[in-house]
Amino acid sequence: MDISAKTSSLIKFTVVLVSLSIIIAILYIGQNIFIPLVLALLFAIILSPVASFLNLKLRFTHGLAAIVSVILFFAVITVVVLLISWQISDMTNDWIQIKKNLLIHYESAQHWVKNKYNLSYNKQDNYMQQVAQKSMNGDSQFMGNTLSSFTDTALSIVLIPIYCFLILLYRNLFITFLYQMVRYKNEDILVEVLSKIKSVIKSYIVGIFIEMGIVGILTTSGFLILGIHYAILLGAITALLNLIPYIGILVAGSIAIFATLGNSTDVYLILGIIIVNIVVQFIDNNIIVPKIVGNKVSINSLVTMIGVIIGGSLWGIPGMILSIPIMAIIKIIFDNIESLKPWGALLGNIIPANSKKSILTKLKIIK
């Protein structure tokens, strides 16, 4: 009997492992399909109240309510993108001055290296030429990857609003399908899961937009105080890149430093940028995220970090952005299925109390 039980457990473990491997392979291979689809699903969850309002209150037809909701939402996004593009065009007008300032910084760096490491200017130039040559050798592959990435991005931009409209249009059909799949006895569980997913995703994304706004305002204000050029643009870029957990702020800081070096010969502004980013991140991580975003998605930091890394490995930057809401959905499903509740608890951020009768105390006694 023990041998049979062990064999059964081993078979179950093998099936789970193989299933996970197949799922991960499918997600990786089909990333160009799943990324716009998941983004559209999240946007559709946000827009469902708008579509319902247009349908029920203003008497729009179901299809018209869906398409108007999508058009309004993506019109707002388009306006934001155009404003950022307008700021970037201003930066390109100053490109000649930017190159002059960068050359000044390059010559200063060469002088410092010569004095510090006794490395002549010619040797430094030769080294930079070798690096440039290696970069040129990889240009064909880089251009191919860039073209492929641009094509995928353009396709996603077209597909996301279409998917979003279709999900809103057929949302009742999808809910009916799920209802028929789980049978009548699990109807209450399905209703609870769908309600929680809708509530959590809406609250999380609204919280993210609020966080982006606050981070953008704080960063822009700090840069304006320092007198940094393109403070509004750099603040907006910081807010957008802050969507990428842990890594986004580093990239945003690097962009701000590069832009500042190109517009000023004052190196001490770099210290100001670093201080502004540190202060904003401290406020974001300790006040904004816990109060506005963190209480919407109850996932612990360790799981969040692992999820972001896995998402980045599978889907790149979109995977890093989508990892947290996807994990939130997975946690809700785990929390409402009896056999998966331990996994839901593992994903959560509730630390068990160490009472006298708890398993933690017993384990310490045994140890």
Order of alpha helices (4+ residues) and beta strands (2+ residues): alpha-alpha-alpha-alpha-alpha-alpha-alpha-alpha-alpha-alpha-alpha-alpha-alpha-alpha
